[in-house]
Amino acid sequence: MTKEKIEVFDSTLRDGAQAEGISFSVEDKLKIVKALDALGISYIEAGNPGSNPKDLEFFERVRGMKLVNAKLTAFGSTRRPDTPVEEDANVQSLLEANSEVIAIFGKSWDFHVTEIIKTTLDENLNMIMDTISYFKSKGKEVIFDAEHFFDGYKANAQYALKALEAAVKGGVDWLVLCETNGGAFPDDVYSITKTVCEKFPVKIGIHCHNDGGMAVANTIMAVKAGATQVQGTYIGFGERCGNVNLSTVIANLQLKRSYQCIPSNQLMNLTPTARFVAEVSNISLNEREPYIGNSAFAHKGGMHIDGVMKANHSFEHVNPDKVGNERRILMSEVSGKTTILSKIQKINPNIKKNSLETQEIMNCLKKMEHEGYQFEGAESSFELMIRKHLGKYKPFFQLKHYKIIGEQPSQDGDSSTAVVKLTVEGKDALTVAEGNGPVNALDKALRKALEEFYPVLKEVYLSDYKVRVVDTKKATGARVRVLIESTDGHDVWTTVGLSTDIIEASWIALVDSIEYKLLKEIEKKANIYLVEQRIN
């Protein structure tokens, strides 16, 4: 059965750029275009070339990029009131962008026409028709974004429909109904979209914001009513509460309903693409985002874990592999013996569920989590704890002492100095390093001391650092939990430290991070040796 095609229109580079804390460089934009095109997105709205020099430079550079799936789209407004379209500077800059598609937004709410842009209702209709007709005469595919359409329809349905009619008279290819304020309900979106689809003989799209938390539901209801284009941003960020999250919409429509949003073989890249876009955007991806979040297929409760291990569909609505994500079994005091045993048996396969060691490790885990440790996001530290308890651990170095010296004002960004003295393989190592804060200085000094003995550490760096106050009622005497995420460019692992001293907590997590990497390196070499032995 042929699936109905839904055109996905991504506005990350324009709507997304309006989100708080987001600032794309031209290089960032080019990287995101390449990633979204590879995923199979139909349209990529790349900005307004008339709004700033950065977008002008982007459009000049993107012309040399060969896109396989996506049509690059320039975005701008209708001509200004009482200005001939040929003389409107913004309209002309859209032509200069030389994009295949142009998205034009215009007013469909009578209140906005008379009170915001201060013109007459008839002139606004002329602005819509003139601008679209002009771009069609230049051979462009034109999308009309009817701004505030649902509010406009509720206030004055006759005029909102006249705005769409003006666009159709201008020869528009797509009418896109914009739920700009983000406060509509799914039933209203459905009924209004259905009315539009039945009235106009052109393709209809939907553009939703998430101020009421219903952007995904509103988008899907619009598709159900007949819309065949969905606009949004790939991971949902945008102005205020954000735009509809396209990664969620794509997965829902393609996995749960008979629609084709992207090529079927690209569904497995939904999650990797989301993480790439987040990385380029310099934001943390929402851990609990449906389908693509780190917690989307994470299981912690013992009964849930037992169920998902026996029949994954009992607690997972889709297989995580389908969207390029993975199942995670979280370590905690509520995980149950079976989960913890699976971790123990990776280190010592001979230990059973009823072994004394299993119960002792369970008790140790409960005690440490009661104190404030949390291993569900730091399984590398949990593995080290198991190794220590089973006698499968030998430290790679011993700390003699460390000292932190703070300096203000900072010199060239370095505000702290760390002195670290270690014993490694019977030899003392004393190092000094400056850093942007005490933890950064300590990290640098520790690595500097160890890299001479363990060169593989040169490829390791910290990719994330989080601090959480555990018992806030104790004010400045409270314990803090530090989570450190490390990577060597291939693998990623997280470790945890706990103390009333943030530096000590950071040190504990740093040491676990380094020792985990060195342990894995030994295991890798041992596996290579075994393979070579079998071959020989």
C-alpha angles and dihedrals in degrees: 000000000000112000120228111254119241115193111223115212114193120202099176093122094053112020090030092051088061091064119110111265096016122119119161124201118211088256090053091053093050091051092051092048090054092049095047092046091052089051091056102252110168101215130020114196103207105184144272111302090199096055103068144354092250092063091045090055091046093055091048092053098040091060088078093054116097109219119203103190110007134076111218111232130201117208130213146130134270116271117287120266115280092004123119109242092235090058098046109111095207092050091051092049089056089057091049090056085071093210122158092232133039124198113204122192123203141166121276098164113084091213091060091048096054101030106031108033091022102223138117124278092242093049091053090055089050090050091055096046096042095049096047093044090051094053092044088054087057092056097254129146102237129206119191115209106201099210117219088000098157094048089045092050092051092048098042115356093181093058095042089055090047088058089056090045090054089054091050090050088053090057099254119181098207134025109204118194109215120209088196101167093049095222104107125115124236096245091054092047090051097049096043093045090049090053091052094046090053094046104047127055094214134088116279130214136185130222116187136182123205106229092122094040091246104100095115093046091046092050094049092048090051090053089049088053092054109277112142100186124063120195125197144105121287098243097019105254118138142119117335107340093357139248127288111294105245094196088062094044093049093050094046096048097041100039100033103031135034099265133119111217101156132003110293092236090058097059089089088062095058093098100039090049091050091052091047092051090048091050094050090045089052094233134120113251111239103261092213097048110134116259097351104046122106089240096043092101100020118129125195111156114090095231091048092050092049090050097048092048091054096041116000094200089063090077104012121069091202135013107265090222090068091068097034095257128118140226115254125198107204122217116230143121090275096051095094133231096281093060094045091045090056089057092046093049091056085067100033115014091188095069114099135204093261096041118125090238092058092054092044092052090047090053092046091050092051092048094049093047089049088056091052107272117135120196101175089091096030107054092152090066089046091054090051089050090054092048091051091050093049095045091248094122134088119175116241092213142002124231116232095179144310132210130198121206119191124205130191132222091035121238114231090337094308110117100164141047124205127200115196128183118190140168113227122179090341094309127109119233122192119186139171126201137172122221148170094268132345098285093050090049092048091049092051094047093048093050092044090056095046104039091076089061098032109030091179088076089072088080094052123093138164113259099179140013125192132179125197126183106226105192105026095178089073090063112198090001092060124122117248128209117214122199118194123191115201134184140184093201092269109046129036124206135173130213134185138214132186131198144125084248113070091206092053091046089051091048091053091051092044093052092048090050094053095042091049090054092048092048091052090048091055091049091049092052091047091052091049089050092051092050091050090049091053092048092049 
